Amino acid sequence: MPVYPSLNRALVDALVGVLWFIEGSEDEQMDPDDAVKVLEGVADLFSQLSADQRQELIDLVRATAEAEPDLARREFLEGFPGGFGLVEDAS
């Protein structure tokens, strides 16, 4: 069982775990419309964060990604800031 350096780190890990599950769910596991609503709702909440809060979340997700042994989950974490609108698209 991991020991978290902060409550925020633990909450980010929990949130990412839920979002990872939703994004990877098959239609038989979760209604696709419900999945989209949840993912869009989270992205909308993130859009309301202050710049400092957004950066803190990005930093926590990056730290989580660096410690993640599962390659697929690490890739999800590395794409998380862009996928959830925390950073501007570089294109």
N, C-alpha and C positions, 0 to 999 in steps of 0.2 A: 504494500500500500504506500503510495507516494506521500512524502511530506512536502507540503507547499510552503514557500517562503512568505506568502501573503494570501489573504482571503481573495483578493482580486485574481491572483493566479489560479486559485482553485475554481473560482467561478468561470473564468475564461476556459479552463480545461473542460468543465462540465458543459458549457454552452457549445463549445466546438464539438464535443462528443455527440450532443443531440443533433447539431446541424450536419455532422458527418453521417450520422445514421439516416437522417431525412433525405439528404442528397443522394445517398447510395441505395435508398429503398426501391424495391420493385413495386410496380403498380398493385400487385397483390398484397403487399405489406402496408401500403399507405396510399390513400387516394391522391393522385397527382395534383389535383386542384388544391387540396388541403396542404400538400407539401409546398406548392408555389406560394400559397398565402403565408405560410409560416416563414419561408425564406425571405419573401418580400417584406414581411413585417419586421424581421430582424434588420434587414438592410435599411428600412425606413427609420428604425430606432437609431441605428448607427449614424444616419445622416443628421440627426439632431444633437449629436455629441459636439462638445466644443473641440477646438483644434487640439488642445492639451489632452483631453479625454481620448480622442481618436488616436493620438500618438501613443498614449499609454497602452491602449488596446493593441495597436500594431506591435509595440515592443513586447507585450506579453505573448501575443500569438507567435512572434518570431522566436522568442525564448522557448516556447512550447515546441515549435517546429525543430529547433536545434536539438532538443532532447528526445524527439520522437524516433523510436527504432523502426517502426513500420513505414516502409517507403511510400506506399500509397497514401497513408494518412499524412505523412510529412509533406508530400506534394500538395495535398489538399490545404494544409496549413500554410504552405508557402504561397499559394494562390489566394488565400483567404482575404487579405487586405484589398486586393483588386476585385475579387469576386463579390465582395459585400460593400463596395463603394467607399472603402476607407481611404483609398488613394486615387488620384486622378489617373486615368488611362494614359500611358506614355506615348501612344500613337498619335 
